[in-house]
Amino acid sequence: TAPRAPLRAGDRPAYERPPVPYEQPPSPYDRPATSYDRAPAQREPRGSGEAVPGATVAVFAGPPPPAPLVLVACSGGADSVALASALAFEAPRLGIRAGGITVDHGLQDGSGVRAEEVVLRLRELGLDPVESVAVSVGRDGGPEAAARDARYAALDAAAERHGATAVLLGHTRDDQAETVLLGLARGSGIRSLSGMAPVSGGPGAARRYRRPFLQLDRQTARKACMVQSLPVWDDPHNTDPAYTRSRLRHEGLPALEKALGKGVVEALARTAQLSRDDADALDAWASQAEASVRDAAGLLECAKLFALPPAVRRRILRRAAIGAGAPAGSLFARHIEEVDRLITGWRGQGAINLPGKVVARRQGGRLVIRQG
């Protein structure tokens, strides 16, 4: 470096010089007052340049919109009570309102009284609104399926009635494992093995159902209730061997864990997620391919369907059957396989009858699926 110049007479080193007074730099807010700085009554008439921002401010002048409402479906069991408690705790931090709904299926003596007890507990947690809804359970599809259909119909109606943006369900990892095994027993394909989705409900229901406990085991939810001294109700139907899920829970899964070791529930839940990823990819492929196998009249062309991979083709057939009016819950793999044989094993066979009075037949190289 260059040598420093010597100090001249009268010079002082920098560290001995008196400090220079600090001058505050001008602030961008130090400006002449304008009409916006004055009280509304004192402002000058606004020209067109001020009309737009003024109108924008006026939009927010009224009361703020209400916070979104989230309902929790609560049966009184440990899983849903723990979820209701968690929602009540988190709602103020998330800026949402928390409410609750319990469904009285009327399948047991005193069910109405228990439903009112659940309502009381939800209110004690601070949830509002809270209500109990009584439903009539039919017979279609067996007792478990009929109760589930009635329950979801009641939850959908409650969500619409209260304007709820979401409905939380207390399904746990154990429930997911049971669902995967039930799907495996039905042999309905990879979609059945994907279990329950964390978010579901379909486009028509705005995908309102959320399952935040799918990664938690049932015992953790029960411990959460014990720690908080929250009373829970154990549904006797959950231990009744007359119900398939109950037998699977108390006999099937314990037998699997005895034979295969611990970790079966976790492995089944992991299988559900992997299967869901694969099924979603195949569904997306089928959705994109469907337009290419339809003719100008919208009919499915058998030759083009035959050229597709079986997994993609069968998804297109299932979508077409549901679009024609076949109930998705009653449309099984065997139905789709029969329709698929109209393409892959055509020998002049007749029409295929599907649920919902839907009929599939092959005509002139086209597959026609419509109400019979």
VENBEL-V508778 format. One record per backbone hydrogen bond with DSSP energy under -1.0 kcal/mol. CO is the residue of the C=O (numbers start at 1). NH is the residue of the N-H. If there is no record, write none. Layout:
BEGIN
co: (CO | CO)
nh: (NH | NH)
END
This chain:
BEGIN
co: (8 | 13 | 27 | 29 | 34 | 39 | 47 | 50 | 51 | 52 | 53 | 54 | 57 | 58 | 68 | 69 | 70 | 71 | 72 | 76 | 77 | 78 | 79 | 80 | 81 | 82 | 83 | 84 | 85 | 86 | 87 | 90 | 91 | 97 | 98 | 99 | 100 | 101 | 102 | 104 | 108 | 110 | 111 | 112 | 113 | 114 | 115 | 116 | 117 | 118 | 119 | 120 | 121 | 122 | 123 | 129 | 131 | 133 | 139 | 142 | 143 | 144 | 145 | 146 | 147 | 148 | 149 | 150 | 151 | 152 | 153 | 154 | 155 | 156 | 157 | 158 | 159 | 166 | 167 | 168 | 172 | 173 | 174 | 175 | 176 | 177 | 178 | 179 | 180 | 181 | 182 | 183 | 183 | 189 | 192 | 198 | 200 | 202 | 203 | 208 | 209 | 210 | 211 | 213 | 216 | 217 | 218 | 219 | 220 | 221 | 222 | 223 | 224 | 225 | 226 | 235 | 236 | 240 | 243 | 244 | 245 | 246 | 247 | 247 | 248 | 251 | 252 | 253 | 254 | 255 | 256 | 257 | 263 | 264 | 265 | 266 | 267 | 268 | 269 | 270 | 271 | 272 | 273 | 274 | 275 | 276 | 277 | 278 | 279 | 280 | 281 | 282 | 283 | 284 | 285 | 286 | 290 | 293 | 295 | 299 | 300 | 301 | 302 | 303 | 305 | 309 | 310 | 311 | 312 | 313 | 314 | 315 | 316 | 317 | 318 | 319 | 320 | 321 | 322 | 327 | 332 | 333 | 334 | 335 | 336 | 337 | 339 | 340 | 340 | 341 | 352 | 357 | 358 | 359 | 360 | 361 | 363 | 365 | 366 | 367 | 368 | 370)
nh: (11 | 16 | 30 | 31 | 37 | 42 | 50 | 54 | 55 | 56 | 57 | 58 | 60 | 61 | 97 | 165 | 99 | 168 | 101 | 233 | 81 | 82 | 83 | 84 | 85 | 86 | 87 | 88 | 89 | 90 | 91 | 94 | 96 | 70 | 128 | 72 | 131 | 74 | 133 | 135 | 111 | 114 | 115 | 116 | 117 | 118 | 119 | 120 | 121 | 122 | 123 | 124 | 125 | 127 | 126 | 100 | 102 | 104 | 142 | 146 | 147 | 148 | 149 | 150 | 151 | 152 | 153 | 154 | 155 | 156 | 157 | 158 | 159 | 160 | 161 | 162 | 164 | 71 | 210 | 73 | 176 | 177 | 178 | 179 | 180 | 181 | 182 | 183 | 184 | 185 | 186 | 187 | 188 | 193 | 195 | 211 | 209 | 207 | 206 | 167 | 200 | 169 | 214 | 216 | 173 | 221 | 222 | 223 | 224 | 225 | 226 | 227 | 228 | 230 | 229 | 238 | 239 | 243 | 247 | 248 | 249 | 250 | 251 | 252 | 253 | 255 | 256 | 257 | 258 | 259 | 260 | 261 | 267 | 268 | 269 | 270 | 271 | 272 | 273 | 274 | 275 | 276 | 277 | 278 | 279 | 280 | 281 | 282 | 283 | 284 | 285 | 286 | 287 | 288 | 289 | 290 | 293 | 301 | 298 | 295 | 367 | 305 | 306 | 307 | 308 | 313 | 314 | 315 | 316 | 317 | 318 | 319 | 320 | 321 | 322 | 323 | 324 | 326 | 325 | 330 | 336 | 337 | 338 | 339 | 340 | 341 | 342 | 343 | 344 | 345 | 360 | 372 | 354 | 370 | 352 | 368 | 366 | 302 | 363 | 300 | 361 | 359)
END
